[in-house]
Amino acid sequence: MARKWWTLIVVCVGVFMLLLDITIVNVALPDISASFGASLSGLQWVIDAYALALASLLLTAGILADRLGRRLLFAIGVGLFTAGSLLCATATGIVFLSLARAGQGIGGAIMFATSLALLSESFKGKERGVAFGAFGAMTGVAIATGPVIGGALVSGLGWRWIFLVNIPVGVIVFVLALLRVNESRDPEPRRLDLPGFVTFSLGLCALIFGLIRSNGSGWSSVTVIGSLVGAVVLLGAFVAVELLRRDPMFDLGLLRVVTFDGGLVAAFGVSASIFSALTYLIFFVQGILGLSALSTGVRFLPMSVSIFFAAGVAGRLTSLLPTRLLIAPGFVLVGTGLLLMTRLTVTSGWMHLLPGMIVGGVGVGLINVPLVATAVGVVPPRRAGMASGINSTFRQIGIATGIAVLGTLFITHIRSTVIDQLAGTPLAAHSHELAIAAASGRINQALAQVPEAQRQLVKEVTRAGFVNGLNLILLIAALLSFLTAALSFVLIRERDFVEGQGRAGAKRGAVTKPEGER
């Protein structure tokens, strides 16, 4: 078998593994919470530590790959990710687990930053469309099947096995990457942008820390205000640094390509909307409906199937339709699916969610395949590493901010409901703790600590607050999807695709290069 096909296999399996870990953890969160007694904020960090490490390091990893070799860096990333998985499996507390997840994210960032560049160097013409189609389909299916695979592992073997399973796969991918993948480098590599890396990473961490911290401390907290102000200052400094440097890690000139901007908006939007909401939907299925991790994973299988089949259709349509006529309608379907899942009540069953899962899954499938081309299809090949890194960064920023913002709104709504309903009762002083337990999927554990005479009241109040909070964040995620649909339709243009890079662009023979590349 030709090396280019080995490259496709290695990249797809590696990226499937790292993306799987974005959602595979979700169905294990109630078990993790029970093991460590973690609050919603602690559980958010288990997810966001991984996404933050990915987002912070993707751009720098792209530069290192262009300089040192994309195959070498990809293999190093696989090794770090595998080691991080081992640390996660042996975690003794929620902080240790979150730090180990960050270690996974470091390896994942290196893998993800080099993946599209490896494919771009290995495939040309129509075969590149096939490779990007396979990559896009794998991306969507990996994120969507996380709950199914995670549920089976958690129910059958325990939550630590969602990390242990990565180890043998990681070893195989590591060996194949070194033996079967061709090396490639940028002939004119950029210098490492240390000031940009530091300001961007610290700014993003400060932003997410402030958003998550607001769950327990409130928006008026000095810590929260200081974190958010610090984030603005640091991210502003990052922009200034990038404008002044001759070799920035984020060439702001790329933003002059309107389609590239549209791809970034879409990458952020799909992660911040439906994939962020997925976390809290899993809390509903396990915490309110009382299903096991395995049963929960199976309930989300229709979404996985719809993503898979829609991605296959999208792969065939990329050569027939303008890219925006796949991505924009995809977001309309995502928003519609999220709306269909609203109007939940405490008596709603899983079937209430099913139509929305299917419609939303079709939307994700239509988005993921053409979205790949908006990253590297509108820039010259030597900018492929930077372009893919930036696009992937926006995906992870979407996950991190979506989880944090939706979680803040979620817990605020639950807390308000519980405090109001329990005011004047003997349990009023425990309203905050009960709200935190409800938000993190530990309603049953919390009820065990409540006097028997008041359990029914607490159960009704916490469940009502949970469902109302979930309806709110589903609505907000839907509105974000519709906004992203409009922006994608306006910003993504076929004439921006570089000849031979994107299938639609090649078809029209359009060649557009970012400012500074001409």
N, C-alpha and C positions, 0 to 999 in steps of 0.2 A: 504494500500500500504506500502511495506517495506520501512524502513528509508533510505536505500541506494538509492532508486529511488527518494525519496524526495530530497536527497542530490544532485542527478544529476539535478533535475529540478531547485532547488534553485541556484546551481552554474551556470548552463547554462543561466538562466534568468538574474542573477546578472552580469555575464561576458558579456552577450549580451548587457546589458544596458551600461556598461562602455566602451566597444569597439565601440558601436554605436556612442558614443560621440567623437570618433576620427575622423570620417568622416561626421557625421550628421551636423557638423558646416560648412563644406566646402560650401554647397549650400547657406548658410546664409551669407557668407563673404561679397558679394557685398552689401547686405542690412545693415550689420553691419558697413561696410565702409562708406556708405551713412549716417547712423545715427550719427557716431562719427567723420567723416572726416578722417578716418585712412589711413595711407600709407601701402604699401606692408609689410614693416617691422613690423608695428603694427599688421597686420593681421597674419603674420607668428607667432608672439608671442601668439596670441589666440590659435593657434594649438600647438605650441611647449611648452608653459607653462604647458599644460596638459601632453604632452608626457615626458617632463623633470621631472615633479613630479613623474610620474609613474616609469621612469627609475632610478631616484635617490633613491627611497624608497623601491623598490621591494625586494632588498636583505635584508635590515634591517627588513622589515615587515615579511619576511620569518623566520628570527631568532625569532622575538617576537611571531610569531604564534607557532613555535615549543616549546617555553617556556610556554606561557600563555594559549595556546589552539587555535586550528585553527578555530573552530566554533565561539568562542568569537571574535577573531580578524576579521573574515569575517563579522560578524554582525556590529562591530564597523566601518569597512570600508564602508559598505552599508550606515550607518548613516552619516558618513562624506561626502560621495559622494552625498547623497541626500541634505544635507545642502549646499554643494558647488553649486549644481544645482540651489537652490533657490537664492543664491547670484548672480549667472550668470544672472538669469532672471531679477534681479533688478539693474543690472549694469548701471552706469551713464556715463561711459567713457571707452575708450579702455584699459587703464591701470587697472582700476577696474575690467573689464571683464577678462583680462589676469590673474590677481591675483586670481580671483574667479575660473578660470579654473585650476590654480595650486592647489587650495583647492579641487576641484573635483579629480584631479590627486592623491592627497594624499590618499583619500578614495579608489580610484581605485587601487592604488598600493597595499593596504592591501588586497582588494578583490582578485586581480589577483595572488598575492603571495601565497595565501592559497587555491586557487581553485583546482589546479592539485593535491596538497597534500591531500585535502579532498576526491577527487575521488580515489586516489591511496590507501587510507586507507579503503574506503568503498567497492571497487570492487577488485576481484581477478580473475585470469585465463581469460577465454574467455569473461566473462562479463566486464572485464576491457577494453578489446578491443572495446566493444560496447560503453562503457562510453566515452572512449577517442575519438571514432569516432564521437559521438554526440557532444562532446566538440569542436573538430576540425571543424566540419561542422558549428557549431554555431559561431565560431570565424570568419571564412571566410564570412559567410552570414551577420554577424553584421557589419563588416567593409564595405562590398559592398553595403548593403541596406541603409546605412546612407544617401546618397544623395536622395534616393526615399522618405524615411520617412521625412527627413529634408525639402525637397522641398514641400511636402504636408503641413507641419506645417507652413513653412514660407509664402507660397502663401495664405493659408487659414486663418491663425491666427496671423502671424507675427513672427519675428525671436526669440523673447523671449520664445516662446512656445516650441522651441526645448529643452529648459532646464526645463520648467515647467512640461513637460510630464514625466520627471524622478521621480517626487516627489511621486505620488501615487504608482508607480511601486516599488520604493525604500522602501516605508513603508511596502508593502506586503512582499517583499523579506526579510526585516529585521525581521519581525514577524515569518515567516516560518523558517528562519535560526535558531532562538532561540528555536522553538518548535519542529522541525522535523529533525534536523541534529544532528548526534552524535558528541560528542567532541572527539578530538584526540590530542595527544602531542608527542613530541620526548622524549623517556625515558631518553636520555642523551643530554639535550639541551645545546646549545652553549651560551657563554656569549655575551652580546651586544658589537659589535665592533664599538665604537663611533669614534675613529680616522679614521677607514676605511670609515665609513659613511660620515664623514665631508670631507675628501679629495676627495672621489669619487663624491659626490654631487657638491662640489664647482668646481672641475675640469670639470665635464660635463657641468655645467652651464656656465663656462668661455668659453668653446669651442663653444657652441651654440650661446652665446652672441657675440663672435668675428665674427662668420660666418654671423649672421644676421646683425650686425653692419656694416659689409663691404658693404652692399647694398647702404647705404647712404654716408659712410665716405671714402670708398675705402680701398684697401689692405695696403696702405702706412700710414694709420692713426695710430697715437701712441696708441689710445685706442684699435684698432683692433689688432695690433701687441702685445700689452701688454696682452690682453685677451688670445690670442692664446699661447703665451709663458707661461702665468700663467697656462693655461690648461695642457700643457705638463708637467710642474713642478708638479702640483697637482696630475695628474694621475700617474706620475712616483712615487710620494710619496705614493700614494694608493697601488701600486704594492709592494713597499718596506714594507709598513705596513703589508700587507697581508702575505708576506713571513716571517716576523718576529713574528707574533702573533701565539699563540698556538691554538686559536679559532677564525680564521678569518671569516668574513661574506662571503667571496668568497674564498673557498678552492681551491687554484690554482692547487692542486693535481688532481682535476677533469679534468683539461685540458690534463692530460695524457691519458684519454680515448678518442681516436681519434674520435669516433662517436659522443661523446658529443660536441667536437669542430665543427664537421660538422653540427650539429644541430644549434649551435650558429651562424655559418656563414649563414646558410639558414634562420634563424629567422631574422637576420639583413638584408639579401639581399632582402627578399620579401617585407619588410617594406620600405627600402630605394629606391626600384625601382618602382614597379607599384603603391603602395599605396601612395607614395610621389608624383608621377607624376599625380595621380588622382586629386589632389588639383588644379593643373594648367590646367588640361583638363576641369574642371568645370568652371574656369575663361573663357576659350575659348567659351564654350557653352553659357554661360550667357553674357559675355562681347562682343564677336565677333558675335555670331549667334543671340544674343538678345533675348534668351528664358527666360521665367520666372523660378523661383526656382522650381515650380512643374514640368514644362515641362522638365527642366534639370534633375530632379530626375528620371522621367520616361525614359528619354533617356539612363540612366545608368542601367536600370532594366535588360537588356540582360546580363550584366556582373554578376549581382546578381544571375540570374537563372543558368547561366553556372557554377558558383562557387558551387551552391547548388547541382546540379546534379553530377558534377565531384567529389565532396566530398563524395557523396553516393557511387559512383563507387570505389573511393579510399578506403573507409571503408571496402568494400568486398575484395579488392585486397591485403590488408595488410597481410592477412594470407597466401597468395599465392605467392607473389613476395617479393624479398628483398627490404628493405625500400628505398635504394638509387635508385632503378629502378622506384620509384614513384616520389621522390623528384627531382632528376636531370632532367628527362624529363619534369616535371612540370615547372622548371625554363626555359628550352628551349622554352616551349610554351609561358611563360610569356614574354621572350625576343622577340619571334616572333610576339606576339601580339602588343608589343610596337613598333616594326619596322613597322608593318602594319599601325600604326597610324601616322607615319611620312609622310613627303612630303605634309603637309598641305599647302594650299594657302588661301588667303583672301576670295576666292570664294568657298572654301570647305564647304560642309554641314555636318550634323550629320552622314549621311550614310558613309562618309569616315572613321569614327571612329568605326563603328559597327563591321566589321570583327575582328579588333584587340581587341575590348572589349570581344568578345566571346572567341577567342583563349586564350587571357590572363586570362580570368576568369576560363577557364578549367584548365589552369596551376596552378592557385592559389588553386583551389579545390583539385588537386592532391597533392599539397605541404602540406596544413594545417593539414590534418588528420594524416599522418605518422610523421609529425614534432613533434607532441605532445609526441610520444614515445621516440624520441631522447633526450628529456629533462629528464624524470623520468624513462625511460625504461632501462637506462644503469647505474643506480646507485642503491644502496641498499635503501629499503623503508625509513630508517631513514634519508637519505639525500634527500628525495623527496622535502622537502620544499626549501632547498637551490637550488637544481637543477632546479626546476620550476621557482624560482625567477630569477636565472641567465638567463635562456632562455627567459623569458618574458622581462627582462631588455634589452636584445639585440634587441628584437622586437621594443621596444620604442626608444632605441638609433637609430635604423634604421629610424624610423619616424622622430625623431628630427633632425638628421643630414641630412637625405634626403630632408626634407622640406627646411632646411637652405641652403644646398649646391646647390640644383637645383634652389631655389629661387634666390640665388646670381648670378648664371649663367644667369638665366632668365632676371633679371632686368638689368644686365650689358649689355646683348645683345640688349635689348630694348633701353636702354639709348644711346648706341653707334649708333644705327640706327637712332633714333630721332635727336640726335645732328648733325650727318652727314647730314641728309636730310633737316634739318631746318637751317643749317648754311647759313648766308648771307640773311636770311629773317627777317622781323620784330619780329618774334616769337623766334628767336634764344636764347634770354635771358630766355625764359620760357621752354626750352627743357627739363630740369631736372624735373620740375613739371609735364609736360605733360607725360614724360616717367613713372613717379611714378603712375600717374592716370591710365595710360594704363595697367600697370602691376597689379594693384589692382582691375581691372575690372570696372573702373569708366570712361571709354572713353567718353560715352555720356554726363556725368556730366561735364567733362573737356571741351568738345566741346561747351557747352553752354556759357563758359567764353571766347571763342575765337571769334574775329570779323568775321562776316558772310562771308566776302570775302575770308577768309583763312581757313574756316572750312573743306572744302573738302580736301585741302592739308594735314591738320593735321590729318584728319580721315584716309587718305590713308597711311600716314607715320606711325602713331601709330599702325594701324592694321597690316601693313607689319612687323614692328618690333616685335609685339606680336607673330605673327605666326612663324616667323623665330626663335625667342627665344624658343618657344614651341617645334619646330622641333628639336632644339639642345638638350633640356633636355630629350625629348623622346628617342633620339638616345643614350644618355649617360645612361639612365635608362635601355635600352635594353642591352647595353654592360655589365653593371653590372649584369644583369640577366644571361647572357651567362657565365660570369666568375663564378658566384655562382653555376651554373649547373655543371661546371667542378670540382669545389672544393667539392661540395656535393657528386659527384660520387666517388671521390678519398677518401674522409674522412669517409663517413658513411659505417660501416662494421657490418654485422649481428652477428659476433661472440662477439661483445661487449655488446649485450643485456643481462641483468640479467634475469635468469630463472624466469618466471612468471610475469615479468615486461613488456616486449614487446612481441607481438604475434610471431613475427619472431624469436626473441631470445628464447622464450619458445619452439618453434617448434624444434629448433636445440639443445636445452638444454645447451646453452652457459651461462657461469657465469663469468663475468669479473667485478672486483671491482676496484675503484680508489685506487691509492697509499695511504696508510695510513688507509685504511678500511680493510686491509687483516689481 
